[in-house]
């Protein structure tokens, strides 16, 4: 993989893989670990951000792969990174809040399932 795709892939994977693929990665919490109490509004916003992130990934990956100039590729990677941040902040979340919720979703199957249920089908 080329360096520019490594950068984009790292950002996208960090943002999307924990919620989408963690279902098979984490054991259920023990009874002494209650599910995190994240407000429904924040879960809705996280799911909406994930939907937008998937769209950004698809759009920019295609553009980057079809661009020959390394300078243009780097410009597109920079644009993609800004679009990823905007996808989160447009939902009323800070990047820190989004990251925090995604970390919880990675280890808490209840939170993860709530987010997945809120995502648009096909994402």
NORMO-V76805 format. One record per residue. N is the residue number from 0. RES is the residue in one letter. PHI is phi in whole degrees, -180 to 180 (none if undefined). Layout:
# NORMO-V76805
N:RES:PHI / N:RES:PHI
This chain:
# NORMO-V76805
0:X:none / 1:X:-74 / 2:X:-55 / 3:X:-66 / 4:X:-76 / 5:X:-61 / 6:X:-63 / 7:X:-64 / 8:X:-62 / 9:X:-62 / 10:X:-66 / 11:X:-68 / 12:X:-64 / 13:X:-61 / 14:X:-85 / 15:X:-113 / 16:X:-65 / 17:X:-55 / 18:X:-79 / 19:X:-76 / 20:X:-112 / 21:X:-75 / 22:X:-55 / 23:X:-96 / 24:X:-97 / 25:X:-116 / 26:X:-74 / 27:X:-66 / 28:X:-67 / 29:X:-74 / 30:X:-57 / 31:X:-80 / 32:X:-114 / 33:X:-67 / 34:X:-61 / 35:X:-62 / 36:X:-99 / 37:X:-97 / 38:X:-58 / 39:X:-55 / 40:X:-59 / 41:X:-71 / 42:X:-67 / 43:X:-61 / 44:X:-65 / 45:X:-65 / 46:X:-63 / 47:X:-63 / 48:X:-63 / 49:X:-62 / 50:X:-61 / 51:X:-67 / 52:X:-62 / 53:X:-62 / 54:X:-66 / 55:X:-61 / 56:X:-57 / 57:X:-62 / 58:X:-62 / 59:X:-75 / 60:X:-62 / 61:X:-62 / 62:X:-63 / 63:X:-65 / 64:X:-66 / 65:X:-94 / 66:X:-99 / 67:X:-87 / 68:X:-76 / 69:X:-63 / 70:X:-64 / 71:X:-67 / 72:X:-63 / 73:X:-64 / 74:X:-61 / 75:X:-66 / 76:X:-62 / 77:X:-62 / 78:X:-62 / 79:X:-62 / 80:X:-61 / 81:X:-65 / 82:X:-66 / 83:X:-65 / 84:X:-63 / 85:X:-63 / 86:X:-59 / 87:X:-80 / 88:X:-69 / 89:X:-64 / 90:X:-91 / 91:X:85 / 92:X:-107 / 93:X:-84 / 94:X:-60 / 95:X:-65 / 96:X:-62 / 97:X:-58 / 98:X:-61 / 99:X:-61 / 100:X:-65 / 101:X:-66 / 102:X:-65 / 103:X:-62 / 104:X:-62 / 105:X:-66 / 106:X:-105 / 107:X:-119 / 108:X:-63 / 109:X:-68 / 110:X:-64 / 111:X:-58 / 112:X:-65 / 113:X:-60 / 114:X:-67 / 115:X:-61 / 116:X:-65 / 117:X:-87 / 118:X:-76 / 119:X:-67 / 120:X:-59 / 121:X:89 / 122:X:-94
